[in-house]
């Protein structure tokens, strides 16, 4: 099998999508349930700090990389069999709409509201209100992201296997 630019792009696409799926899965199954046990102030402070820390170059590359590499891979493999290209289109679309757009238009506005709040000057009632407005909606949106990332990852693995088999 030849190692081509297209094959490398597809492999990195699968890798980055898998990393995003793993990140979403870990947040959904360990981080949010764990901090969900904290009192309101500790919960909100923890979320505020994690949201600030996650905005780094490695995360940005891992988060947005699948969309860019998805487009590149779709262009590179546009001549492949109909079924393969459709699986890839669905995988890239699910990631883009279910992870990227849900994050940009759902989770980020919630994160920004939380980030703009000076928690140290908020009273107990204000903290409880903020947490109630934030937590349930954020977790629901994150559930959409988690499922979308996992489905996209599985479909891309299937696509990579098909591409590998057809090039043997």
N, C-alpha and C positions, 0 to 999 in steps of 0.2 A: 504494500500500500504506500502511495506517495503522501508525504506530509506537505500539504499545500497551504497557502494562505487561508483558503476557505475552511479547510479542516481545522486549522489552528484557531481561527475566529469562532467557529462553532464550538470547539472544545472550551475556549475561554468563556463563551456565552453560557454554556452549561455550568461551568465552575462558578461564575459570578451569580448566576441564578440560584445555584445550590447554596452559596454562602448567604444570599439574601433570604432564602427559604429557611435556612438554619437559624439565622438571626431572628426572623419572625417567630419561628417555632420556639426558640429559647425564651424570647420575651413573653410569649403567650403561655408557656408552660412552667416557667420558673420565676422570671423577673416580676411580672405584674401580679401573679398570685402572692409572691413573697412580700412585695412592698404593700400589697393590698391589706396585709395584716397590721400595718403600722397605723398609728394615730394620724389624724388629719394633717397636722403640721409636718410630721416626719414623712408622710406619704408625698405631700406636695413638694417639699424640699428635695426629696430623693428624685422625684420625677423631673423637677426643674433642673437639677444638676446632671442627670443622665441625658436629658434633651440637649443640654449645652455641650456635654462631652462627646455626644455621638456625631456632632457636626464637625467632621474632620476629613481630610483628603481621602483616606482609605475607605471610609464609609461612603463618601460621595461617589467614588469610583465604583464601588461594589453595588451601590443602589441604582445609579443611572447607567452603569455599564451594560446591563442586559438589554436596555432599550436601544442603545446605539449599536451594540454588536448584533442585536436581533435584526435590525434593519440591514446591516452589512451582510449578515448571513442569508437573509431572505433574497437579497440581490444576488449574492454569490451562488445560491442554489436554485435560482428561479427556473433553471432548465431541468431540474429533477422531476421525478414522477409526481403526478398530481396529488396522491395521498400524502406523500412526504411533505411537500410544500404546504399543504393545507394544515397538517399537524404543526408545522413550524409557525405558520401564520397565527393559528389559534393560540399557541404557546406564547408568542411575543405579544399578541393582543391582550391576553389574560394578564400577563405581567404588567404591561403598560397601564391598562385601565384599572386592574384590581390592586396593584401595588403602588405604582408611581402616582397616578391621578388621585387615588383614595388618600394617599399620604399628603399630596400637595393641597388638595381641596378639603380634606377632612381632618387628618391628624395634625398637620402643621398649624392651622389656625387655632386649634385647641392648645397646642404647645406654646404658640405665641401669646395667647391670653394668659396662660400660666406663667410664662417667662416675664410678662409685663407686670405681674402682681408682686408687690413688696410684701412678702409673707410675714416678715418680722413685725410689721405694724398692723396686721390683720387680727381681728378678734376671733374667738372660737366659732361664733355663728358664721362669720364671713368665710372662715376656712372650711367649715362643713358645707356651706353653700357652694363654694368653688369646687370642692372635691366632688360633690354630687353632680354638678354641671359637667365636670371633666371626665371622671372615671368611667362611668357606664358607656358614654358615647365613644370615648377613646378606645376602650376595650372592644366594643362592637366593630368599630372601623378596623381595628387591628386584627380582629378575627377574619374579616374580609381579606386583608392583606396576607395573612398567614395562609389561608386556603388557596388564594390566587397564586402566591409564590410556590407553594408545594405542587399544585396542579401544573403550573408552567414548567417547573423543574422536571417532573415526571415526563411530560410530553417532550421536552427537549432531550432527555435521556433516550427516549424511544427514537427520536429523530436522529440522534448521533449514532445509535446502534444501527439504524437503517442505512445511514450514509457510510458507515464503516463496512457493513456487509456488502453494499453495492460496489465498494472500491477494492474489495479483496480479489 
